[in-house]
């Protein structure tokens, strides 16, 4: 028995077996958190890019509505493999910043020259790993943010 107690061969393998699972679990959770933060930041950047395009009053490319092209611009600008069906973008226009708090002042759409537009972007981001999906409510993290942008005084028409 004494000889067995002094034998140190295999101690590293046993220690790794005890701690390795926890290490990999923490690593997967860290990857999940980084993915979700990066996806949210990419969506924010894409939303700002889309708001810049919409604020100029340009006509969308053939086959797109203006609101549809805003959604497409967000997806293209992120550089992430995001699911289009998980993205919802709504836009409301107001005659000015002071009207944001006035009930009933909002009109749906991208507005006209000089209008203030409120873009609400919602993305239901699925968990990247099985552990992330298990920890998130319903396996999905909802990323939601609002962008306020004032349209340029472009010629209407």
SEDRENVEX-135922 format. One record per residue: residue in one letter; x, y, z of N, C-alpha, C in turn. Coordinates in steps of 0.02 Angstrom, whole numbers, padded with zeros to 5 digits, always signed. Layout:
<rs>
AXYZXYZXYZ ...
</rs>
This chain:
<rs>
X+00040-00060+00000+00000+00000+00000+00043+00063+00000 X+00097+00063+00038+00140+00122+00040+00169+00137-00028 X+00188+00084-00063+00216+00093-00129+00164+00123-00177 X+00103+00103-00171+00049+00129-00213+00036+00203-00197 X+00040+00222-00133+00028+00292-00113+00084+00338-00138 X+00145+00312-00144+00201+00353-00168+00204+00357-00244 X+00168+00314-00278+00170+00312-00351+00133+00373-00380 X+00168+00418-00415+00139+00480-00441+00121+00475-00515 X+00133+00418-00546+00117+00411-00618+00041+00415-00627 X+00019+00452-00676-00051+00457-00692-00088+00512-00653 X-00054+00547-00608-00087+00600-00569-00111+00656-00616 X-00072+00673-00665-00091+00727-00712-00154+00708-00750 X-00158+00646-00772-00218+00623-00808-00280+00626-00763 X-00273+00607-00701-00329+00608-00655-00350+00680-00641 X-00302+00724-00630-00318+00795-00618-00353+00826-00678 X-00329+00809-00738-00361+00835-00799-00432+00808-00805 X-00442+00746-00790-00509+00717-00793-00556+00751-00744 X-00531+00772-00687-00573+00805-00637-00588+00877-00657 X-00538+00914-00683-00547+00985-00697-00561+01000-00771 X-00547+00954-00816-00554+00966-00888-00625+00982-00909 X-00673+00946-00882-00743+00959-00900-00765+01029-00882 X-00748+01051-00823-00766+01119-00802-00731+01171-00845 X-00668+01158-00863-00630+01204-00905-00665+01212-00973 X-00684+01156-01004-00716+01160-01070-00785+01190-01066 X-00821+01180-01012-00886+01212-01003-00878+01288-00999 X-00831+01311-00961-00818+01383-00956-00796+01411-01024 X-00755+01373-01060-00732+01395-01126-00792+01402-01174 X-00837+01354-01174-00895+01357-01218-00941+01415-01199 X-00951+01426-01135-00992+01482-01113-00960+01550-01131 X-00895+01554-01127-00860+01615-01147-00868+01627-01222 X-00862+01573-01261-00873+01580-01334-00944+01603-01348 X-00993+01576-01312-01062+01596-01321-01072+01670-01306 X-01045+01693-01250-01052+01763-01231-01019+01809-01282 X-00960+01791-01305-00925+01832-01355-00964+01835-01420 X-00992+01779-01441-01031+01777-01503-01092+01824-01497 X-01128+01820-01441-01188+01860-01433-01171+01935-01431 X-01117+01953-01397-01097+02024-01394-01074+02048-01463 X-01037+02008-01499-01014+02027-01566-01072+02033-01614 X-01121+01988-01610-01179+01992-01654-01219+02055-01639 X-01228+02072-01576-01264+02133-01558-01228+02195-01583 X-01161+02197-01577-01123+02254-01601-01127+02259-01677 X-01124+02203-01711-01130+02203-01784-01199+02226-01807 X-01251+02206-01772-01318+02229-01788-01325+02304-01778 X-01295+02330-01725-01296+02402-01712-01262+02439-01769 X-01204+02415-01789-01168+02448-01845-01208+02444-01909 X-01239+02387-01922-01281+02379-01981-01342+02425-01979 X-01371+02433-01920-01429+02478-01912-01410+02550-01926 X-01352+02570-01902-01330+02639-01915-01316+02650-01990 X-01287+02600-02023-01275+02604-02095-01341+02610-02133 X-01390+02570-02114-01455+02572-02147-01489+02639-02136 X-01484+02666-02075-01515+02732-02061-01481+02787-02102 X-01415+02782-02112-01380+02831-02154-01406+02829-02225 X-01417+02767-02252-01442+02761-02320-01513+02790-02324 X-01556+02771-02278-01626+02792-02281-01633+02867-02272 X-01589+02898-02234-01593+02969-02221-01579+03013-02280 X-01552+02984-02333-01536+03024-02393-01593+03027-02442 X-01645+02984-02433-01703+02985-02477-01691+02951-02543 X-01638+02911-02549-01625+02876-02612-01678+02824-02625 X-01688+02808-02688-01734+02755-02707-01700+02688-02695 X-01736+02639-02670-01705+02573-02660-01692+02539-02726 X-01647+02491-02728-01635+02453-02790-01698+02417-02813 X-01698+02398-02875-01756+02363-02904-01771+02300-02864 X-01834+02288-02851-01855+02229-02815-01860+02238-02740 X-01844+02297-02714-01847+02311-02643-01893+02369-02629 X-01928+02365-02572-01960+02425-02545-01908+02460-02504 X-01921+02522-02485-01873+02558-02444-01862+02523-02377 X-01917+02501-02345-01910+02466-02281-01875+02399-02289 X-01890+02364-02344-01857+02300-02357-01782+02309-02369 X-01764+02364-02402-01693+02376-02415-01656+02395-02350 X-01690+02428-02304-01660+02443-02239-01642+02377-02204 X-01688+02329-02204-01675+02263-02174-01617+02228-02210 X-01618+02230-02276-01564+02198-02315-01497+02231-02301 X-01496+02296-02294-01433+02332-02280-01406+02312-02212 X-01450+02305-02163-01428+02283-02097-01395+02215-02101 X-01427+02168-02136-01400+02100-02141-01334+02099-02179 X-01329+02139-02233-01266+02140-02272-01210+02174-02235 X-01226+02225-02196-01174+02265-02163-01143+02231-02103 X-01177+02182-02074-01151+02152-02013-01090+02109-02025 X-01088+02074-02081-01033+02027-02093-01040+01962-02055 X-01096+01953-02022-01110+01893-01983-01160+01849-02020 X-01157+01784-02009-01208+01740-02040-01273+01742-01999 X-01310+01795-02008-01372+01804-01970-01431+01778-02011 X-01483+01756-01976-01542+01729-02008-01591+01786-02023 X-01609+01796-02086-01654+01851-02103-01723+01844-02069 X-01747+01783-02060-01813+01775-02029-01813+01793-01955 X-01754+01799-01925-01750+01816-01854-01744+01892-01843 X-01740+01930-01897-01731+02003-01893-01797+02038-01908 X-01816+02084-01865-01875+02125-01876-01856+02199-01868 X-01872+02238-01918-01855+02310-01917-01920+02348-01928 X-01934+02395-01883-01992+02439-01892-01967+02511-01892 X-02001+02552-01931-01982+02623-01935-02044+02666-01926 X-02036+02718-01887-02089+02768-01876-02058+02836-01886 X-02095+02880-01920-02068+02948-01931-02108+02998-01889 X-02073+03051-01871-02100+03105-01831-02081+03171-01865 X-02121+03223-01858-02104+03287-01889-02043+03321-01858 X-02023+03303-01799-01965+03332-01766-01950+03295-01702 X-01894+03312-01671-01876+03278-01609-01926+03292-01553 X-01956+03350-01552-02004+03368-01501-02067+03325-01504 X-02082+03298-01562-02142+03258-01571-02133+03185-01548 X-02073+03166-01529-02062+03097-01508-02104+03077-01448 X-02119+03124-01404-02158+03109-01344-02232+03125-01353 X-02251+03148-01411-02321+03165-01423-02359+03103-01446 X-02411+03083-01410-02450+03025-01431-02483+03036-01498 X-02480+02987-01541-02512+02991-01606-02473+03029-01659 X-02414+03054-01643-02375+03093-01691-02337+03048-01740 X-02328+02985-01723-02289+02940-01765-02328+02918-01826 X-02293+02916-01882-02321+02888-01944-02277+02829-01963 X-02307+02774-01986-02265+02717-02006-02225+02735-02069 X-02165+02708-02073-02123+02718-02132-02062+02760-02118 X-02026+02775-02173-01962+02809-02168-01968+02885-02170 X-02028+02912-02176-02038+02984-02173-02015+03019-02235 X-02014+03085-02229-01993+03126-02286-01935+03170-02267 X-01921+03221-02308-01864+03265-02294-01870+03299-02227 X-01817+03297-02188-01815+03331-02124-01851+03295-02067 X-01884+03239-02081-01918+03202-02028-01868+03165-01984 X-01888+03152-01922-01849+03111-01876-01878+03041-01880 X-01836+02991-01891-01858+02923-01898-01831+02881-01840 X-01876+02843-01811-01858+02797-01757-01858+02726-01785 X-01798+02696-01789-01791+02627-01812-01786+02582-01751 X-01828+02532-01748-01825+02483-01694-01803+02417-01726 X-01746+02392-01704-01717+02331-01732-01720+02277-01678 X-01749+02220-01695-01754+02164-01650-01727+02102-01685 X-01680+02068-01653-01652+02006-01681-01656+01952-01627 X-01684+01896-01645-01689+01840-01599-01630+01794-01615 X-01577+01801-01576-01514+01766-01588-01514+01698-01552 X-01509+01644-01591-01508+01578-01559-01441+01567-01524 X-01441+01523-01476-01379+01505-01442-01331+01472-01490 X-01268+01486-01482-01216+01458-01526-01200+01386-01508 X-01199+01371-01444-01181+01305-01420-01241+01274-01383 X-01241+01208-01374-01295+01178-01336-01299+01205-01264 X-01242+01220-01234-01243+01248-01166-01273+01318-01166 X-01257+01358-01217-01286+01424-01222-01361+01421-01232 X-01384+01376-01276-01456+01368-01287-01491+01345-01223 X-01457+01305-01183-01488+01280-01121-01494+01336-01070 X-01448+01384-01070-01449+01437-01021-01494+01496-01040 X-01504+01506-01106-01546+01561-01129-01619+01543-01124 X-01662+01590-01108-01734+01575-01107-01757+01554-01177 X-01786+01496-01182-01809+01467-01245-01752+01459-01295 X-01689+01460-01272-01632+01450-01316-01616+01509-01361 X-01645+01567-01347-01638+01625-01390-01625+01687-01348 X-01580+01729-01373-01567+01794-01342-01596+01847-01388 X-01640+01890-01362-01669+01942-01403-01627+02005-01397 X-01600+02027-01453-01562+02089-01457-01609+02143-01483 X-01617+02197-01447-01664+02250-01467-01631+02318-01454 X-01634+02361-01505-01609+02428-01497-01647+02476-01542 X-01642+02540-01526-01678+02592-01562-01627+02642-01587 X-01636+02663-01649-01594+02715-01680-01639+02773-01698 X-01619+02833-01679-01654+02894-01701-01610+02929-01751 X-01639+02947-01808-01600+02981-01861-01644+03034-01893 X-01614+03090-01909-01651+03143-01944-01634+03139-02018 X-01686+03136-02059-01677+03133-02131-01647+03200-02157 X-01608+03194-02208-01581+03254-02240-01637+03292-02274 X-01627+03356-02287-01678+03395-02322-01675+03384-02398 X-01684+03321-02419-01679+03303-02490-01743+03326-02526 X-01739+03335-02592-01799+03355-02630-01850+03298-02627 X-01911+03314-02612-01964+03264-02608-01991+03249-02677 X-01993+03185-02694-02024+03168-02757-01984+03123-02800 
</rs>
